Amino acid sequence: MEWDDLRHFLAVARTGSLREAARALKASAATVGRHIESLETRLAARLFEHRSTGYVLTEIGRSVMVRAEEAEAAVLAAEREVEGIDTRLSGKVRVATTDDIAAMVIVPALPAFHQRHPDIEVEITARLDLSSLTRRDADIALRTVRPEKGDLLMRRIGAVDLAVYASRGYAAAHGLRGGPVDFAGLEIVTWLEELATLRGGAWFAEHAADSAVVLRVNTTRLIYEACRAGLGLAILPCFGADADPDLVCVVPPADVRSVDAWVVMHRDLAQTARVRAVADLLVSLGPSLGRSAPACAPADEGWH
């Protein structure tokens, strides 16, 4: 079997769509389809059922996927081993994080980083799910969920403080002037139901059960903009909302929650110079994620 065929097969198996697989592989849907046909011809077996909902693996397809993932792991391990001895401060580094951390914390720090390392090209993929570092969806991740598996190096760099905010107009119209908040009769902006456990979603479910949900979204930036527009209350990270003159904090983070922030990378890439340079940048941004820098900085937990 050709590795290129298997690579396209895995993309379709994981996305259930030729179009989404093509987008992930930066190819055309026709090209992806040809690789699937080539693999099915070589194996003389049908690997997918074409349903109205997308491409679904057949029983044989599921067996092939196990072997394809083993081949993928071997190929990527070889790539990481080669890159792990790369001492050049040049090349591409892909970072996975959320859109608000990317826009409000990382991007403002990139001009100074580019001056120091002009030959390092940073790519940012903003997504809510946990990008797979093993599959090389990203080289480094800055996330608020600690990974539980994989040959990864991780480092806690601080915490993201979350609080309840409203636009100044909404706060004035509803008499929100500080003090306890009666959520009955108020509106909230929150996550889609399938994302309800993210960040402050569970807090709203517990404390604002009597509030009307006026909007559900799937990105942090949409929650932010809906709150600024005056649609209702929203749980936002303090690193962005505190600096916005159009927003006021109505429930402080001490009464909502803080979530640990982690920088994570594959162990094989830890000594790659360009990856380490970007990792050091992300670590340095840890204090920017909280409401304010602690009076006494916590002990450096280091990489583990």
N, C-alpha and C positions, 0 to 999 in steps of 0.2 A: 504493500500500500504506500502511496505517496503521502508524505507529511503535509503537503499543501492541501490535498484533498481532506485529510483528517482535520486540519485547522479550520477549514470552512464548514465541515460537518459539525464540529464542536460549537461553532458560533450559531448555527441554525438550531442545534439541540438545546442550547442555553436560552436562546431568545424566542424560539418557536415561530420565527418569521424570516423569510429571505431578505426582506427590506431592512429589518433591524440588524440582522447579521451583516449585511452589506455595509450598513452605517458603521458598525463596530470595526469592521475590517478595512474601511475606507476603499471599498470596491463597489461594483455595480451588482444589482440583484441578479442580472443575467450571468455574471461571472460566478457568483456563489452557486447558482443553480447548475451551471456546467460542472462545477467540482462535485456537487452532490450526485449528479448523474454519472460522472466518471467513477466515483467510489462505489455506487450501487452496481455499475456494470462490472467492475473488477471483482466484487464480492458475489455477483449474481444473486443479489438479495435486495429486497425493498427495506429501506432503513426508516422511512417516514410515512405516516398516513397524512394525506392532505385534507384537512378538515376546514370548515368555515372559520374556526377559531385560530387556525394556523397549522404549523407543522408539528406533529406529535410522533414521538419515537415508537417504532414497532418493537416487538420483543427482541428481534435480532438487533435492531438499532440500539436498544439499551445495553446489550452485551458488547456491541462495538464501542459504545461510548466509554465503557469501563477501560477497554484497551487503549482507546484514543487518549483518554486522560492520563494514562500511564506514560504513553509516548510523549504527550505534551509536557509532563513533569520532567522527563529526562531531557528534552530539548531545552526547556527553560532553565533547568539546573546547570546545563553546560554553558548557556549564555551568561548566567549570573556568575559562574566560576571565572569566566574570561573577564567579565566586567569588574569583578571584585579586585583584580590586580591593576586596574586602570588608574594611574596616578595623574592623569591630565585633568586640569580644571577647565574642561570644555566638553560640549555635547549637550544632549537633551536630558532633562529630568522631569518626570511627570508626577505631579502632586494631586492627591485626591482629598477633598475636604467639602464642607458645606458652602453654599453660595454666599452666605453672609460673612463667614470667616474669610473666605477668599476675597470678597469685595472690600470689606471694612478693615481687615487686619493684615492680610498677606500683601495684597496689591500695593497699598501705600508704602510698604517696606521694600518693594522691588527696585525702585530707582537707585537707591544707595547700594543694594546688592549688585545690580548690573554694573555700577561703576567699579566695584571691587572685582567682579568676575564677568567681564564683558563677553566671554566665549561660552558661558553656560546659558543654555536656552531652557527656560522654565515653561512647562505646560501645566495648566490647572484644569482638572476635571471636577466640576462642582456637582455633587450628587449626594443623595441622602443615604443610599445603601452603602454597605461596607465593601468598597472596591477590593477585589482580590489581589493582594500583592504577590501571591504565589503564581497567579496566571499573568502577572505583569500588566494588569489593568492600570497600575500605577507603580512608581518606584517608592514613593513615600506617601503616607497618609497622616493628616491631622484630623483626629476624630474625637468624639466625646463618648465613645463606647470602646472599652478595652477588649481587644480580640482575645479569644479563649484558645485558639489553636493556630498551628502553623509555626514554621521555623523563623520566628520574627524577633527583632529587637524592638523594644518599646521604652518610652520614657514619659513619665507624667511631667507636664510642663506648667501646670496651673489648673485653674478651674474657670468655667464659663458661668458667670452669675446671670440668673434669669429672674425677671420681675414682671409684674403686670403693668402695662402702659395704656394710655388713652391719648387721643389728640387733645390739644388744649380746648378746642371747641366742644368736643364730646364731654370732657371733664366738667366744663362750666355748665353745660346744658343739664347735666345730671347731678350737679352739686357734689362732685368728687373733689374735696378739698383736703384730703389727708384723713387719717384715722381709719377705723374699720370700714370695710366695703360690704354693703348688702347687695349681693349679685342678683337678687330677684328683681326683675324689671329692667335689667341691663342686657346688652347684647355682647356677644363675644365672636371673635374670629379665631378659628382653630384649624387643626389638621383634618384631612380626609380620614374617614373612619378606619381605613386599613393602615394608617400611620398614626393612630390615636395615642400610641405609647411614646411617641417621640417627644423629647424635651419636656415642655410643660403641659402636654396633652392630658396626662393622667391627673395633674393638679387641678386643671379646669374641670375634669369629670367629677372630681371629688368636691370641689369648693364652689363650683358655678353650675351645678346641675339644674338650677331653676332659671338660668339665663337662656335667652334665645340665641341659637347659633345662626348668624346672618351670612356666614361665608366659611366654607371649608376649602383648603388649598393643599398643594403638595410641595411648596417651596417656602423657605424662610423669608425670602425677599417679598413674596406675595403677602404673607402675613404682615410684614413690616409696612408695605405700602397701603394695605387695607386699613391698618390702624391709623396711619397718618391721614388717610382720607376721611376718618371720622366714622367708620362703619361700626366700631365697637371696641371693646377691650381686647388686648392681645398679650400673650406672654412672649417677651422679646429678650434677646441678650443685651445686657447693660452696655457692652462695649460699643454698640451702635446707637441704641435708643437714648442713652444719657446725653449724647452729643447733639441730639436733634432738638432744636428749639421749638418744634411743633408738637413735641411729645412731653407728657408728664408721667412720672411714676406714681401709681396709685397703690400698689402693694410691693414693698421692697423685697429684694432677693432673700433676705433673712427669713421671710415668711413664705417664700415660694421654694426655690431650690437652686443649688449650684451643682454642676456636673463636671467631673474631672476631664481634662483635655490631655490627649495622648498623641505623641509623635511616634509613628510606627514605620519600620522598614524591614525588608527581608535581610536576614543575617548575612547572606552571601554578598550583599551590596554594601555592607557597612564600611568597607575600606575603599570603595570607589570614591575618588576625590570629589567629583562633581556632586554625587549624591550626598556625601558627608557635608559638603558646603551648604547645600540646601537644607539638610537636616539641622545644621547649626543655626541657620537663619530662623527656622520654625521654632526651635527651642528658645531662641532669644525673644520671640514674640509672646511667650507664655504670660508674662505680667499684663500684657495688653488685653487679654481675654477676660479679666476680672473687672469688677466695678472700680477698684483702686488697688494700687500696689500695696501689699501687706507691709506694716511698719517693720516687721521682722521677717525677712524672707525665709521660707522653709528650707530645710536642708535639701541639697541637690540629691535626688534619688538616683541619678545616673541612668545608664542604659542597662536593661536586663532582659 
